[in-house]
Amino acid sequence: MIHGFNLGVSALLNERFPWLKTEENVSLARRTTIGCGGTVAVSASPSDAEEASELLAYLLGSGIPYAFLGAGANTLPQDEDIDGVLIRTDRLTALLMGGNCIFAGAGVTGGALCRFARGHGVGGFEPFTGIPMTVGGAVTMNAGVPGWHISDVVIRVLAVQNGKIRSFPLEMCAFGEKKSVFQEGIFVVGALFRAEPASKERIAANTARYRERRKSLPKGRSMGCTFVNPEGRSAGELIESCGLKGFREGGAHVSEVHANFIINEGGTAADVAALIGRVRGEVLAKTGISLREEIRRLTFDVHT
Ligand SMILES: Cc1cc2nc3c(=O)[nH]c(=O)nc-3n(C[C@H](O)[C@H](O)[C@H](O)COP(=O)(O)OP(=O)(O)OC[C@H]3O[C@@H](n4cnc5c(N)ncnc54)[C@H](O)[C@@H]3O)c2cc1C
């Protein structure tokens, strides 16, 4: 079934958009940090906003299901093979400095952004040190560390909504705790950031501090924190207080190091999803607190 689909859509995309980089039978296990999931029929990688808008307008008009993926570090795929198009950002890698701003394409990694800022004597990006991410995923998730989020440095975001290129000033991004307006099917093409000059010594000291903090995080395949911290509480501490460290479903278990991390050792996406459901259920039953998922499920919708 998937074979028939990928030949059809892949050929259609290549004929209509000869400039578009496509790949068939894309393994989600290889493209996500949790390391599970089936294949997607086709992935497509636009290289600028115009290409992205033409592609998305076409997919919308044709009723072809699609989804977006960056570094796959906060994403839980599904095990089933999917008849859809995975829109990737690996060619959106522009990095420009002008005046007091940095523009970064959606596919720029956290490491590349930190190096670029450091190289231009710009501070404020050090909290990204060691976070597995692309700019597109981080903007969509409002990624950050306690006390600092990407929304603290965003000026505006270039995106495609309903097949049209749009620029979202900060106040229209609806940034919140691990959320933004871009979670509503809006494709991030890149973002403009505030660039504050800082001394090399200060940037180096901050980078070392953030790198050191991350050493205590669990090793292994995960999606980072599974749940958002409820107001004034730590999701990890709540899970631990319910005695769930080490709790297991198939090949997935709650980390012994940090209870908000789920580690996958050869399990399926269904194992991970079942474990998330059981943890949430236990915490609700024992504490009355309903945990909200931070991680994002990869769903291929027909957008209209
Ligand atoms: C070991 C580990 C440690 C982590 N530590 C942290 C941390 O300290 N702080 C933190 O905030 N997070 C952390 N995370 C989670 C993750 O790194 C961040 O959420 C990061 O921003 C995800 O970026 P990504 O490119 O991998 O997004 P993906 O997982 O690829 O995507 C995340 C969501 O955004 C959507 N998306 C991706 N790209 C686009 C786009 N261009 N336009 C629109 N939607 C898009 C996807 O469809 C998905 O819904 C950690 C994860 C791991 C595995």
The ligand as an SDF file (V2000), in Angstrom:
LIG
                    3D

 53 58  0  0  0  0  0  0  0  0999 V2000
   18.2320   14.5160   25.6700 C   0  0  0  0  0  0  0  0  0  0  0  0
   17.2500   15.6430   25.4300 C   0  0  0  0  0  0  0  0  0  0  0  0
   17.3430   16.8130   26.1880 C   0  0  0  0  0  0  0  0  0  0  0  0
   16.4300   17.8610   25.9740 C   0  0  0  0  0  0  0  0  0  0  0  0
   16.5670   19.0060   26.7140 N   0  0  0  0  0  0  0  0  0  0  0  0
   15.7030   20.0360   26.4960 C   0  0  0  0  0  0  0  0  0  0  0  0
   15.8340   21.2610   27.2270 C   0  0  0  0  0  0  0  0  0  0  0  0
   16.7290   21.4510   28.0430 O   0  0  0  0  0  0  0  0  0  0  0  0
   14.9310   22.2400   26.9670 N   0  0  0  0  0  0  0  0  0  0  0  0
   13.9280   22.1090   26.0460 C   0  0  0  0  0  0  0  0  0  0  0  0
   13.1510   23.0320   25.8490 O   0  0  0  0  0  0  0  0  0  0  0  0
   13.7890   20.9460   25.3450 N   0  0  0  0  0  0  0  0  0  0  0  0
   14.6460   19.9390   25.5410 C   0  0  0  0  0  0  0  0  0  0  0  0
   14.5010   18.7590   24.8360 N   0  0  0  0  0  0  0  0  0  0  0  0
   13.4110   18.6460   23.8520 C   0  0  0  0  0  0  0  0  0  0  0  0
   13.8260   19.1360   22.4600 C   0  0  0  0  0  0  0  0  0  0  0  0
   15.2150   19.1830   22.3660 O   0  0  0  0  0  0  0  0  0  0  0  0
   13.2600   20.5430   22.1740 C   0  0  0  0  0  0  0  0  0  0  0  0
   11.8540   20.5650   22.2780 O   0  0  0  0  0  0  0  0  0  0  0  0
   13.6460   21.0260   20.7730 C   0  0  0  0  0  0  0  0  0  0  0  0
   13.2310   22.3410   20.6100 O   0  0  0  0  0  0  0  0  0  0  0  0
   13.0190   20.1490   19.6910 C   0  0  0  0  0  0  0  0  0  0  0  0
   13.5210   20.5970   18.4490 O   0  0  0  0  0  0  0  0  0  0  0  0
   13.4050   19.6250   17.1960 P   0  0  0  0  0  0  0  0  0  0  0  0
   13.9310   20.3400   16.0200 O   0  0  0  0  0  0  0  0  0  0  0  0
   13.9970   18.3220   17.5250 O   0  0  0  0  0  0  0  0  0  0  0  0
   11.8160   19.4940   17.0990 O   0  0  0  0  0  0  0  0  0  0  0  0
   11.0110   18.2200   16.5680 P   0  0  0  0  0  0  0  0  0  0  0  0
   10.9810   17.1620   17.6130 O   0  0  0  0  0  0  0  0  0  0  0  0
   11.4630   17.8330   15.2200 O   0  0  0  0  0  0  0  0  0  0  0  0
    9.5640   18.8780   16.4520 O   0  0  0  0  0  0  0  0  0  0  0  0
    8.8780   19.2870   17.6130 C   0  0  0  0  0  0  0  0  0  0  0  0
    7.4780   19.7660   17.1810 C   0  0  0  0  0  0  0  0  0  0  0  0
    7.6180   20.9050   16.3480 O   0  0  0  0  0  0  0  0  0  0  0  0
    7.1010   20.6360   15.0320 C   0  0  0  0  0  0  0  0  0  0  0  0
    8.0310   21.2590   14.1020 N   0  0  0  0  0  0  0  0  0  0  0  0
    9.3310   20.9470   13.8620 C   0  0  0  0  0  0  0  0  0  0  0  0
    9.8510   21.8000   12.9650 N   0  0  0  0  0  0  0  0  0  0  0  0
    8.8440   22.6490   12.6240 C   0  0  0  0  0  0  0  0  0  0  0  0
    8.7550   23.7510   11.7340 C   0  0  0  0  0  0  0  0  0  0  0  0
    9.7970   24.1530   10.9770 N   0  0  0  0  0  0  0  0  0  0  0  0
    7.5790   24.4250   11.6490 N   0  0  0  0  0  0  0  0  0  0  0  0
    6.5170   24.0390   12.3940 C   0  0  0  0  0  0  0  0  0  0  0  0
    6.5340   22.9990   13.2350 N   0  0  0  0  0  0  0  0  0  0  0  0
    7.6990   22.3160   13.3540 C   0  0  0  0  0  0  0  0  0  0  0  0
    7.0290   19.1220   14.9000 C   0  0  0  0  0  0  0  0  0  0  0  0
    5.9860   18.7460   14.0260 O   0  0  0  0  0  0  0  0  0  0  0  0
    6.7330   18.7270   16.3420 C   0  0  0  0  0  0  0  0  0  0  0  0
    5.3510   18.8890   16.6230 O   0  0  0  0  0  0  0  0  0  0  0  0
   15.3960   17.7160   25.0080 C   0  0  0  0  0  0  0  0  0  0  0  0
   15.3170   16.5450   24.2410 C   0  0  0  0  0  0  0  0  0  0  0  0
   16.2430   15.5170   24.4390 C   0  0  0  0  0  0  0  0  0  0  0  0
   16.1440   14.2830   23.6060 C   0  0  0  0  0  0  0  0  0  0  0  0
  1  2  1  0
  2  3  1  0
  2 52  2  0
  3  4  2  0
  4  5  1  0
  4 50  1  0
  5  6  2  0
  6  7  1  0
  6 13  1  0
  7  8  2  0
  7  9  1  0
  9 10  1  0
 10 11  2  0
 10 12  1  0
 12 13  2  0
 13 14  1  0
 14 15  1  0
 14 50  1  0
 15 16  1  0
 16 17  1  0
 16 18  1  0
 18 19  1  0
 18 20  1  0
 20 21  1  0
 20 22  1  0
 22 23  1  0
 23 24  1  0
 24 25  2  0
 24 26  1  0
 24 27  1  0
 27 28  1  0
 28 29  2  0
 28 30  1  0
 28 31  1  0
 31 32  1  0
 32 33  1  0
 33 34  1  0
 33 48  1  0
 34 35  1  0
 35 36  1  0
 35 46  1  0
 36 37  1  0
 36 45  1  0
 37 38  2  0
 38 39  1  0
 39 40  1  0
 39 45  2  0
 40 41  1  0
 40 42  2  0
 42 43  1  0
 43 44  2  0
 44 45  1  0
 46 47  1  0
 46 48  1  0
 48 49  1  0
 50 51  2  0
 51 52  1  0
 52 53  1  0
M  END
$$$$
